[in-house]
Amino acid sequence: MVVFNSTTGKAEVWFDDNWFSTAGRVQIATLDGVTSGQVAALTAADFVLYDSSFPAGVAGSPINLGLTDPTADQTDTITVTLAGVASDWIVNGGTDLGDGSWLVSFGDNVEADERS
């Protein structure tokens, strides 16, 4: 699930296999540079659905974050920070900031993958 946290002004990606209990909720990532309007505009078509027997993604396969360019200029570069990335993961095409955060410029081909 992707939500916009109005307190922090950032979008958040959450996983939970049982939304009736908060015990299993895990925040996967915090997305800087994503607006509440972008989050509100997301539809089911913006996400990749995996079989429930798989984790959030399959090593070596891209994870679709469903982000769109919020500007009218389709040639500009959008930069976001992904925070809370697991230490054994890399973001291909991103810059590791060394604290579990990655700086990513969209317009590039960016994928997340588990470290070998």
Contacts in CASP RR format, 6 or more apart in sequence:
PFRMAT RR
TARGET T0000
AUTHOR 0000-0000-0000
METHOD contacts of the structure
MODEL  1
MVVFNSTTGKAEVWFDDNWFSTAGRVQIATLDGVTSGQVAALTAADFVLY
DSSFPAGVAGSPINLGLTDPTADQTDTITVTLAGVASDWIVNGGTDLGDG
SWLVSFGDNVEADERS
1 13 0 8 1.000
1 14 0 8 1.000
1 15 0 8 1.000
1 16 0 8 1.000
2 11 0 8 1.000
2 12 0 8 1.000
2 13 0 8 1.000
2 14 0 8 1.000
2 39 0 8 1.000
2 42 0 8 1.000
2 65 0 8 1.000
2 66 0 8 1.000
3 11 0 8 1.000
3 12 0 8 1.000
3 14 0 8 1.000
3 39 0 8 1.000
4 10 0 8 1.000
4 11 0 8 1.000
4 12 0 8 1.000
4 34 0 8 1.000
4 35 0 8 1.000
4 36 0 8 1.000
4 37 0 8 1.000
4 39 0 8 1.000
4 40 0 8 1.000
5 11 0 8 1.000
5 12 0 8 1.000
6 36 0 8 1.000
8 30 0 8 1.000
9 36 0 8 1.000
10 30 0 8 1.000
10 31 0 8 1.000
10 32 0 8 1.000
10 33 0 8 1.000
10 34 0 8 1.000
11 30 0 8 1.000
11 31 0 8 1.000
11 33 0 8 1.000
11 34 0 8 1.000
11 35 0 8 1.000
11 36 0 8 1.000
11 38 0 8 1.000
11 39 0 8 1.000
12 27 0 8 1.000
12 29 0 8 1.000
12 30 0 8 1.000
12 31 0 8 1.000
13 27 0 8 1.000
13 28 0 8 1.000
13 29 0 8 1.000
13 30 0 8 1.000
13 31 0 8 1.000
13 65 0 8 1.000
14 25 0 8 1.000
14 26 0 8 1.000
14 27 0 8 1.000
14 28 0 8 1.000
15 25 0 8 1.000
15 26 0 8 1.000
15 28 0 8 1.000
15 56 0 8 1.000
16 24 0 8 1.000
16 25 0 8 1.000
16 26 0 8 1.000
17 24 0 8 1.000
17 52 0 8 1.000
18 24 0 8 1.000
27 84 0 8 1.000
28 56 0 8 1.000
28 84 0 8 1.000
29 82 0 8 1.000
29 83 0 8 1.000
29 84 0 8 1.000
29 85 0 8 1.000
30 81 0 8 1.000
30 82 0 8 1.000
30 83 0 8 1.000
30 84 0 8 1.000
31 65 0 8 1.000
31 67 0 8 1.000
31 80 0 8 1.000
31 81 0 8 1.000
31 82 0 8 1.000
32 80 0 8 1.000
32 81 0 8 1.000
32 83 0 8 1.000
33 78 0 8 1.000
33 79 0 8 1.000
33 80 0 8 1.000
33 81 0 8 1.000
34 67 0 8 1.000
34 80 0 8 1.000
35 70 0 8 1.000
37 70 0 8 1.000
38 67 0 8 1.000
38 68 0 8 1.000
38 70 0 8 1.000
41 68 0 8 1.000
42 66 0 8 1.000
46 64 0 8 1.000
46 66 0 8 1.000
46 68 0 8 1.000
47 64 0 8 1.000
47 66 0 8 1.000
48 63 0 8 1.000
48 64 0 8 1.000
50 56 0 8 1.000
50 57 0 8 1.000
50 58 0 8 1.000
56 63 0 8 1.000
57 63 0 8 1.000
59 113 0 8 1.000
59 114 0 8 1.000
60 111 0 8 1.000
60 113 0 8 1.000
60 114 0 8 1.000
61 111 0 8 1.000
62 111 0 8 1.000
62 112 0 8 1.000
63 111 0 8 1.000
63 112 0 8 1.000
67 78 0 8 1.000
67 80 0 8 1.000
67 106 0 8 1.000
69 76 0 8 1.000
69 78 0 8 1.000
69 106 0 8 1.000
70 78 0 8 1.000
71 78 0 8 1.000
77 105 0 8 1.000
77 106 0 8 1.000
77 107 0 8 1.000
77 108 0 8 1.000
78 105 0 8 1.000
78 106 0 8 1.000
78 107 0 8 1.000
79 103 0 8 1.000
79 104 0 8 1.000
79 105 0 8 1.000
79 106 0 8 1.000
80 103 0 8 1.000
80 104 0 8 1.000
80 106 0 8 1.000
81 97 0 8 1.000
81 101 0 8 1.000
81 102 0 8 1.000
81 103 0 8 1.000
81 104 0 8 1.000
82 91 0 8 1.000
82 101 0 8 1.000
82 102 0 8 1.000
82 104 0 8 1.000
83 100 0 8 1.000
83 101 0 8 1.000
84 100 0 8 1.000
84 101 0 8 1.000
85 91 0 8 1.000
85 100 0 8 1.000
85 101 0 8 1.000
85 102 0 8 1.000
85 112 0 8 1.000
87 100 0 8 1.000
88 114 0 8 1.000
88 115 0 8 1.000
89 112 0 8 1.000
89 113 0 8 1.000
89 114 0 8 1.000
89 115 0 8 1.000
90 96 0 8 1.000
90 112 0 8 1.000
90 113 0 8 1.000
90 114 0 8 1.000
90 115 0 8 1.000
91 102 0 8 1.000
91 104 0 8 1.000
91 110 0 8 1.000
91 111 0 8 1.000
91 112 0 8 1.000
91 113 0 8 1.000
92 109 0 8 1.000
92 110 0 8 1.000
92 111 0 8 1.000
92 112 0 8 1.000
92 113 0 8 1.000
93 104 0 8 1.000
93 108 0 8 1.000
93 109 0 8 1.000
93 110 0 8 1.000
93 111 0 8 1.000
94 102 0 8 1.000
94 103 0 8 1.000
94 104 0 8 1.000
94 105 0 8 1.000
94 108 0 8 1.000
94 110 0 8 1.000
95 102 0 8 1.000
95 103 0 8 1.000
95 104 0 8 1.000
96 102 0 8 1.000
97 103 0 8 1.000
104 110 0 8 1.000
END
